Amino acid sequence: MSMFLASCRQVDDSEALPTIGPPSSAKRRRGGGGEWCKAVERVLGVVWFTLVFAVEFVLRSMWASDRKTPVSGGEGVELWPRKLATARFQLEDMKAVKSAVANATINDVLFEIILAGLFKYLDHRSPNPVRERIPIIGVAMVNLREQQGLQLIELNCGAGINRELSNSMKGNPGLRWGNKFGILLLPVHYHRSSGDPLEYLRKAKSMIDRKRKSLEAHFSYRIGDIVMTYIGARIVSLLNYRIVRSTTFTISNVLGPHKEIAVVGSPITYIRANSSSLPHVRLQNTCGSSFFVFPSLLQHME
């Protein structure tokens, strides 16, 4: 992805590389004792939530699994034929929903939409009523790279591209090949609609806020990095497969560029990418569009 972005340029500036990620607007505050108390409270919250979620992550990677539902996958499901369904939502509509709940974000709204649809689908497809509050665990992949990555390296076309990249990485020890992402477990609990659609948003926001306060993604990345270094890629692959197989869905959110971009002089309207090689339901949302890929077990979804 970094190599692809490096080959793109901004539409209004043919020499400028794309910029991605949210703009950094955070400012440090200096205050009295009240600020110190809030800082200590935040640190304690990070430590507590990281400890709790790290234990849950280890249990999930070793033993625990979701209960079977009509959308559960399992070993071998990734080899089945798939179906793709898409849905597009207006950004203005999502902003209106976001404004109805204090401090909510567009990501919270997207997650709420997916949860509401998933729960309604369970109601429709389950031969027996789904037990209230049954836990359904999702997986989210979190990019841990800093903004200054491969996509910001000035590249020259030609035979020297690999040499230039190698020299750039040697001069920056924090820059290297390969993925750098952590895993977040997203626990949600099934519940029937109470008549208030915003209830999904409030519960989704509450769970996501706790995840934002933890270092679970960094913990999972370090575990994988240590296992990869001292045991080998095969064990890392088995652990990742075990985590995905024991959960119900995957959700990812890909940040788009700040400005319109072009590749080889041709403006890009949109790019849709999806992976269907996971042993369960795949839910991917990007830039206001949601993508659902179901195993063929759910071939009667229409």
Steps between C-alpha positions, in 0.01 A plus 500: 500500500787735578658428161169574328456829686856594412408473131203738546497877503251763609264618225560870570879455534662248268821500708343450844459154653165406660453570869295257705388473857324751723671837544685534825324769700569388854660759721662449835343682786668628806288535806490467872418212725178424314690422181741274689208310651349449155837388363542244780144381444570451128820307570323273747223446247752403231673255735173343616337462159826373345531234771139386466503492119843331490368215716193470276724496192716216638192297597348554157819395322526181706160368608191722488266506197172662406182298525366376168253726320373511139790733412773297669785372290759242595788300364483463123234768447758719328503251211125527433351715223412850614233759442564871497247764603565873509322793658569869464408763755498875465763671712257779593253243636771342714603841629141565603491172693840574653380834632216328690747333741760705686861448385403233246706456183428389144672169582258451789207559264638254243547238769146563625359449149685170464387378843137590438507316166676199649254467787201533267650237272540266797132552586405419143724196446502329840267195516476555875497833685850622570570525870504858626844640586686215328857627437610540138867585456637692206858557387645831384844544347671822612784658304781589743725676250566866555397746229858523370510166320598360163227698328681826582835398350580680177525228237663515161380274225763268363745234610616696804167480687594205722841649578342835591247336730771294668718805557204695639417220744862473615493867589176457697505203742126538559427431134498142376329261263197295594174560680484664838154453640340389823174321569208633701220276625163673478254337741135578434191344653193407301182675602167552335408848389354712778342740251779755540751468211748719687529232770727305263719808461528564873603141572743490207657829607536382862688187391719680246590771752633234738706351218644841413625533857697174483823384337350171388604549136862564602492200734373266228760631255784445749381147573495419129839665447661301783350172382607573142857577611559207735262227382415566139237616253306172510405541865404865446279392211333235716438749781347754261286229341387385843393853600306555178341155511382549860330834423202591283587794277778729385467873455753740356506868425737638239578871518479681172721786377428858603480617139409347165779290356598371157708210373695545175309825449156337528282621791377225732130506584510212746672168563322202649712226648390196697647181643294182504760257634394506865314213672198711594283791394698790361370849568702783357410867496697761316429866441126479558445175313448164667591165352360170622637165385317192625588132461273310264328350805301821494415473132132567567571842649285669235 
